[in-house]
Amino acid sequence: MGAQWKARHKEIAANAKGKIFGKLSKEIMVAAKGGADPDLNSRLRLVVEQAKKVSMPKETLERAIKKGAGLLDGGASLESLTYEGFAPHRVPVIVECLTDNTNRTYPNIRVLFRKGQLGATGSVSWDFNHVGMIEATPNTQGCGCGNCRHRSGRAGFRAG
């Protein structure tokens, strides 16, 4: 009775790793468009470091770099798109996405901005400074964004 539970947990772990490797491979392919050498391409170097932190196999890493740089057959056709607009109550929003089909992505983004307004390029970006990206996962269920705001000293940040 106990053997099937071991196999199930291994399968779940393998699926989770595969999902992470897939996301990182796409990021590597987009970053490699600027050059296949991580020493000369800072964006690629950062993504390669992230991939090494999650123990991505070297073969998979090299294949993604070659595919993104167009050195393999069927090179990467992923594009990085930025949409700008206003959410309800005139809240400015910038959406950055990675897609292989822009014709499919645009209608999906329009649906998200249904109650707001999808703007032209530059309609919102003037109001933002790209300082960095924050990624966080709570350790406990009670930990929310409000606690992070107080710790970071950002009084202008509101949760939810």
C-alpha positions as CSV (number, residue, x, y, z in Angstrom):
1,M,0.0,0.0,0.0
2,G,2.9,2.4,0.6
3,A,4.7,2.2,-2.7
4,Q,2.2,4.1,-4.8
5,W,2.5,7.1,-2.5
6,K,6.2,7.3,-3.1
7,A,5.8,7.3,-6.8
8,R,3.1,9.9,-6.6
9,H,5.3,12.4,-4.7
10,K,8.2,11.8,-7.1
11,E,5.9,12.5,-10.0
12,I,4.6,15.7,-8.5
13,A,8.2,16.9,-7.8
14,A,9.3,16.1,-11.3
15,N,6.3,18.0,-12.8
16,A,7.1,21.0,-10.6
17,K,10.8,21.0,-11.8
18,G,9.7,20.6,-15.4
19,K,7.5,23.6,-15.1
20,I,10.3,25.7,-13.6
21,F,12.7,24.5,-16.3
22,G,10.2,25.4,-19.0
23,K,9.8,28.9,-17.8
24,L,13.5,29.4,-17.5
25,S,14.1,27.9,-20.9
26,K,11.8,30.5,-22.4
27,E,13.5,33.3,-20.6
28,I,16.9,32.1,-21.7
29,M,15.7,31.9,-25.4
30,V,14.5,35.5,-25.2
31,A,17.7,36.7,-23.5
32,A,19.9,34.9,-26.0
33,K,18.5,36.9,-28.9
34,G,20.8,39.7,-27.7
35,G,23.8,37.4,-28.0
36,A,24.7,33.8,-27.1
37,D,27.7,34.7,-24.9
38,P,26.7,35.2,-21.2
39,D,29.9,37.3,-20.6
40,L,28.7,39.9,-23.1
41,N,25.0,39.6,-22.5
42,S,24.1,40.6,-18.9
43,R,20.4,39.6,-19.2
44,L,21.4,36.1,-20.3
45,R,24.0,35.9,-17.5
46,L,21.3,36.6,-14.9
47,V,18.9,34.0,-16.3
48,V,21.7,31.4,-16.5
49,E,22.6,32.0,-12.9
50,Q,18.9,31.5,-11.9
51,A,18.9,28.3,-13.9
52,K,22.0,27.0,-12.2
53,K,20.4,27.8,-8.8
54,V,17.5,25.4,-9.5
55,S,19.9,22.7,-10.9
56,M,18.9,22.9,-14.5
57,P,20.9,20.4,-16.6
58,K,23.8,21.9,-18.6
59,E,22.6,20.2,-21.8
60,T,19.1,21.8,-21.5
61,L,20.7,25.2,-20.7
62,E,23.0,25.1,-23.7
63,R,20.2,23.9,-26.0
64,A,18.0,26.9,-24.9
65,I,20.8,29.3,-25.5
66,K,21.5,27.9,-29.0
67,K,17.8,27.9,-29.8
68,G,17.3,31.5,-28.7
69,A,20.4,32.7,-30.6
70,G,19.1,30.9,-33.8
71,L,21.9,28.4,-34.0
72,L,19.6,25.4,-34.0
73,D,16.9,24.6,-36.6
74,G,13.5,26.1,-35.6
75,G,15.0,29.0,-33.6
76,A,13.0,30.7,-30.9
77,S,10.1,32.7,-32.0
78,L,9.2,34.0,-28.6
79,E,8.6,37.8,-28.3
80,S,8.5,40.0,-25.3
81,L,5.5,42.4,-25.5
82,T,4.5,45.3,-23.3
83,Y,1.0,46.6,-23.0
84,E,0.0,49.7,-21.2
85,G,-3.4,50.9,-20.0
86,F,-5.6,51.8,-17.1
87,A,-7.5,49.5,-14.8
88,P,-10.8,50.5,-13.2
89,H,-10.6,53.8,-11.3
90,R,-7.9,55.0,-13.6
91,V,-5.1,53.0,-12.0
92,P,-2.1,52.8,-14.4
93,V,-1.0,49.3,-15.3
94,I,1.9,48.0,-17.4
95,V,1.7,44.3,-18.5
96,E,4.9,42.6,-19.7
97,C,4.3,39.2,-21.4
98,L,6.2,36.6,-23.3
99,T,4.4,35.0,-26.2
100,D,4.9,32.9,-29.3
101,N,1.8,34.3,-31.0
102,T,1.0,38.0,-30.8
103,N,-2.4,37.5,-32.5
104,R,-3.5,35.3,-29.7
105,T,-2.1,37.4,-26.9
106,Y,-3.7,40.7,-27.8
107,P,-7.3,39.6,-27.5
108,N,-6.5,38.0,-24.1
109,I,-5.0,41.2,-22.8
110,R,-8.0,43.2,-24.1
111,V,-10.2,40.9,-22.0
112,L,-8.2,41.8,-18.9
113,F,-8.6,45.5,-19.6
114,R,-12.4,45.1,-20.3
115,K,-13.4,47.4,-17.4
116,G,-10.5,49.7,-17.8
117,Q,-8.9,51.1,-20.9
118,L,-6.0,49.7,-23.0
119,G,-3.7,52.5,-24.0
120,A,-1.1,53.2,-26.6
121,T,2.6,52.7,-26.1
122,G,3.9,55.5,-23.8
123,S,0.5,56.3,-22.3
124,V,1.4,55.0,-18.9
125,S,5.2,54.2,-18.9
126,W,6.1,57.9,-18.4
127,D,4.7,57.5,-14.8
128,F,6.9,54.5,-13.9
129,N,10.5,54.1,-13.1
130,H,11.8,50.5,-13.5
131,V,13.7,50.0,-10.3
132,G,13.6,46.2,-9.9
133,M,11.3,43.3,-9.4
134,I,10.1,41.9,-6.1
135,E,9.3,38.2,-5.8
136,A,8.0,36.8,-2.5
137,T,6.4,33.7,-1.2
138,P,4.9,33.8,2.3
139,N,6.3,31.3,4.9
140,T,3.0,31.3,6.9
141,Q,-0.6,31.9,5.9
142,G,-0.9,35.0,8.0
143,C,1.9,36.8,6.3
144,G,0.6,39.3,3.8
145,C,1.8,42.2,1.7
146,G,0.9,44.7,4.4
147,N,3.7,43.3,6.6
148,C,6.2,43.6,3.7
149,R,5.2,47.2,3.2
150,H,6.0,48.1,6.8
151,R,9.3,46.3,6.8
152,S,10.5,47.8,3.6
153,G,9.5,51.4,4.5
154,R,7.3,51.8,1.5
155,A,4.3,53.8,2.8
156,G,2.9,54.3,-0.7
157,F,2.4,50.6,-1.2
158,R,-1.1,49.2,-0.5
159,A,-2.0,45.5,-0.4
160,G,-5.0,44.1,-2.3
